[in-house]
């Protein structure tokens, strides 16, 4: 997913992000943004790396 696609997804779910004004966020709003980011990242996770942990993906082997 590109940066623009991610921003578009945020704006679809949070229409107030499309304006030119300021957006303030409560702790609940920040948590919602985090949850949306997590959900989108999980949907975009490549199937070819399924079963590998983060260190395998980044460093080619497990940390000891």
C-alpha beads as a LAMMPS data file, in Angstrom:
LAMMPS data file: protein, C-alpha beads

64 atoms
63 bonds

1 atom types
1 bond types

-500.0 500.0 xlo xhi
-500.0 500.0 ylo yhi
-500.0 500.0 zlo zhi

Masses

1 110.0

Atoms # bond

1 1 1 0.000 0.000 0.000
2 1 1 1.329 3.411 -0.879
3 1 1 1.413 6.391 1.428
4 1 1 -1.379 8.035 -0.572
5 1 1 -3.559 4.923 -0.386
6 1 1 -3.114 4.759 3.392
7 1 1 -3.999 8.442 3.777
8 1 1 -7.073 7.941 1.586
9 1 1 -8.160 5.054 3.808
10 1 1 -7.765 7.218 6.920
11 1 1 -9.799 9.999 5.333
12 1 1 -12.590 7.606 4.362
13 1 1 -12.833 6.434 7.969
14 1 1 -12.220 9.883 9.494
15 1 1 -13.727 12.546 7.185
16 1 1 -12.544 15.402 9.427
17 1 1 -8.959 14.647 8.318
18 1 1 -9.667 16.027 4.829
19 1 1 -10.125 19.648 5.955
20 1 1 -7.537 22.384 6.221
21 1 1 -8.251 23.101 9.898
22 1 1 -6.784 21.615 13.019
23 1 1 -7.743 18.198 14.267
24 1 1 -7.466 17.458 17.950
25 1 1 -7.539 13.935 19.216
26 1 1 -8.606 12.427 22.488
27 1 1 -6.851 9.378 23.886
28 1 1 -9.741 7.317 22.496
29 1 1 -9.278 8.916 19.063
30 1 1 -5.557 8.191 19.112
31 1 1 -6.276 4.573 20.054
32 1 1 -8.770 4.357 17.169
33 1 1 -6.121 5.665 14.758
34 1 1 -3.661 3.084 16.076
35 1 1 -6.220 0.293 15.679
36 1 1 -6.956 1.367 12.102
37 1 1 -3.251 1.393 11.285
38 1 1 -2.815 -2.064 12.808
39 1 1 -5.814 -3.419 10.886
40 1 1 -4.583 -2.018 7.571
41 1 1 -1.076 -3.363 8.184
42 1 1 -2.451 -6.832 8.931
43 1 1 -4.482 -6.770 5.724
44 1 1 -1.402 -5.787 3.725
45 1 1 0.894 -8.385 5.282
46 1 1 2.444 -10.422 2.455
47 1 1 1.423 -14.070 2.540
48 1 1 4.932 -15.128 1.529
49 1 1 6.233 -14.131 4.966
50 1 1 3.500 -15.982 6.857
51 1 1 4.955 -17.987 9.689
52 1 1 8.130 -15.925 9.905
53 1 1 8.713 -13.707 12.872
54 1 1 9.884 -10.121 12.645
55 1 1 13.550 -10.948 13.141
56 1 1 13.524 -13.617 10.447
57 1 1 12.020 -11.116 8.027
58 1 1 14.391 -8.287 8.901
59 1 1 17.639 -10.118 9.593
60 1 1 17.316 -13.485 7.880
61 1 1 17.526 -15.494 11.073
62 1 1 16.323 -15.666 14.632
63 1 1 18.027 -13.640 17.321
64 1 1 19.641 -15.709 20.021

Bonds

1 1 1 2
2 1 2 3
3 1 3 4
4 1 4 5
5 1 5 6
6 1 6 7
7 1 7 8
8 1 8 9
9 1 9 10
10 1 10 11
11 1 11 12
12 1 12 13
13 1 13 14
14 1 14 15
15 1 15 16
16 1 16 17
17 1 17 18
18 1 18 19
19 1 19 20
20 1 20 21
21 1 21 22
22 1 22 23
23 1 23 24
24 1 24 25
25 1 25 26
26 1 26 27
27 1 27 28
28 1 28 29
29 1 29 30
30 1 30 31
31 1 31 32
32 1 32 33
33 1 33 34
34 1 34 35
35 1 35 36
36 1 36 37
37 1 37 38
38 1 38 39
39 1 39 40
40 1 40 41
41 1 41 42
42 1 42 43
43 1 43 44
44 1 44 45
45 1 45 46
46 1 46 47
47 1 47 48
48 1 48 49
49 1 49 50
50 1 50 51
51 1 51 52
52 1 52 53
53 1 53 54
54 1 54 55
55 1 55 56
56 1 56 57
57 1 57 58
58 1 58 59
59 1 59 60
60 1 60 61
61 1 61 62
62 1 62 63
63 1 63 64
